[in-house]
């Protein structure tokens, strides 16, 4: 029995279906700052290839996306900065920072990530205690 080009194409497509899918998974946010201080927080990246985030776009989603989740997008959220870095343990994390002190005790936002595998949106809430608590 001779192999036809259609059979090669079919087996090639079936082989592509068997490739593992690289899903991006984010952990819970860990806050290292307090109320009335510049924000410093990290989100663990649970991904087989977290380095793929190095060329991704990370930002607070727009007003419409926040409304879909029932969240008000405040002006403070526009001051959040995101950067993919390795933490002290050598693990990839998304580091959140602000230059100015955060005066709101609760920040709720939708993080939007555009990367090679697609688009991810996740809701996060940050609760800031006064320093010393």
C-alpha positions as MATLAB code, in Angstrom:
seq = 'XXXXXXXXXXXXXXXXXXXXXXXXXXXXXXXXXXXXXXXXXXXXXXXXXXXXXXXXXXXXXXXXXXXXXXXXXXXXXXXXXXXXXXXXXXXXXXXXXXXXXXXXXXXXXXXXXXXXXXXXXXXXXXXXXXXXX';
ca = [
       0.000    0.000    0.000;
       1.451    3.343   -1.052;
       1.243    6.408    1.131;
      -0.658    9.277   -0.431;
      -0.050   12.986    0.246;
      -3.474   13.127    1.935;
      -2.418   10.457    4.442;
       0.786   12.340    5.250;
      -1.225   15.506    5.773;
      -3.752   13.700    7.984;
      -1.057   12.103   10.149;
       0.790   15.425   10.354;
      -2.347   17.203   11.594;
      -3.050   14.450   14.104;
       0.514   14.825   15.369;
      -0.050   18.533   15.960;
      -3.098   17.736   18.064;
      -0.933   15.586   20.322;
       1.466   18.444   21.149;
       1.211   19.629   24.749;
      -0.584   22.911   25.261;
       1.350   25.532   27.212;
      -1.209   27.042   29.555;
      -0.392   30.113   31.580;
      -1.376   29.882   35.210;
      -0.940   32.602   37.797;
      -0.763   32.141   41.554;
      -2.168   34.266   44.360;
      -0.785   37.748   44.857;
       1.722   38.281   47.681;
       1.960   41.824   49.037;
       5.191   43.077   50.640;
       4.124   46.670   51.346;
       1.638   48.431   53.582;
      -0.918   51.204   53.305;
       0.601   54.667   52.643;
       3.702   53.088   51.068;
       4.585   52.497   47.418;
       3.130   49.161   46.341;
       5.362   46.120   46.102;
       3.661   42.814   45.324;
       4.377   39.659   43.345;
       2.263   37.149   41.459;
       3.856   33.704   40.963;
       3.871   32.398   37.390;
       3.003   28.701   37.241;
       3.895   27.894   33.654;
       6.002   25.307   31.871;
       7.737   28.173   30.036;
       7.413   31.323   32.154;
      10.127   33.009   30.091;
       7.497   33.301   27.336;
       6.047   36.151   29.423;
       9.180   38.244   28.920;
       7.788   39.553   25.625;
       4.148   39.624   26.784;
       2.061   42.730   27.388;
       0.903   43.050   31.000;
      -1.529   45.781   31.969;
      -4.620   46.692   33.928;
      -7.615   45.964   31.708;
      -9.842   48.797   30.515;
     -13.051   50.171   32.010;
     -15.277   47.860   29.963;
     -13.465   44.730   31.132;
     -13.643   45.875   34.766;
     -17.384   46.489   34.387;
     -17.836   42.930   33.099;
     -16.422   41.710   36.418;
     -18.399   44.227   38.482;
     -15.303   46.205   39.437;
     -14.879   49.989   39.343;
     -11.650   50.997   37.624;
     -10.179   53.781   39.761;
      -7.478   56.245   38.724;
      -5.053   54.557   41.133;
      -5.072   51.434   38.966;
      -3.494   53.381   36.095;
      -0.429   53.866   38.314;
       0.258   50.129   38.659;
       3.377   48.902   36.867;
       3.998   45.264   35.950;
       7.284   43.555   35.161;
       8.234   39.891   34.764;
      11.315   39.157   36.880;
      13.018   36.325   38.748;
      12.568   36.534   42.515;
      15.243   35.667   45.102;
      14.413   31.966   44.729;
      15.013   32.161   40.955;
      11.319   31.730   40.122;
       9.521   33.879   37.574;
       7.006   36.305   39.066;
       5.053   39.328   37.919;
       6.184   42.223   40.091;
       3.631   44.995   40.728;
       4.868   48.384   41.833;
       3.840   52.006   42.127;
       6.091   55.019   42.528;
       3.634   56.855   44.764;
       2.263   55.679   48.086;
      -1.031   53.799   47.909;
      -3.670   55.523   50.042;
      -6.555   53.136   49.280;
      -6.745   50.120   51.636;
      -8.244   47.869   48.927;
      -7.235   47.690   45.284;
      -9.295   45.425   43.046;
      -8.344   45.108   39.392;
      -8.372   42.939   36.287;
      -4.891   41.977   35.101;
      -4.744   41.455   31.339;
      -1.886   39.547   29.745;
      -1.388   39.237   25.997;
       1.212   36.564   25.215;
       2.156   34.028   22.549;
      -0.466   31.517   23.654;
      -3.306   34.019   23.769;
      -4.918   36.415   26.181;
      -5.485   35.935   29.893;
      -7.541   38.048   32.298;
      -7.579   37.514   36.042;
      -9.136   39.474   38.888;
      -6.954   40.350   41.862;
      -7.708   42.113   45.137;
      -4.993   43.675   47.292;
      -5.749   44.460   50.939;
      -3.234   46.843   52.507;
      -2.879   47.142   56.265;
      -1.367   50.172   57.958;
       2.387   49.804   58.651;
       3.129   47.861   61.810;
       0.085   45.574   61.719;
];
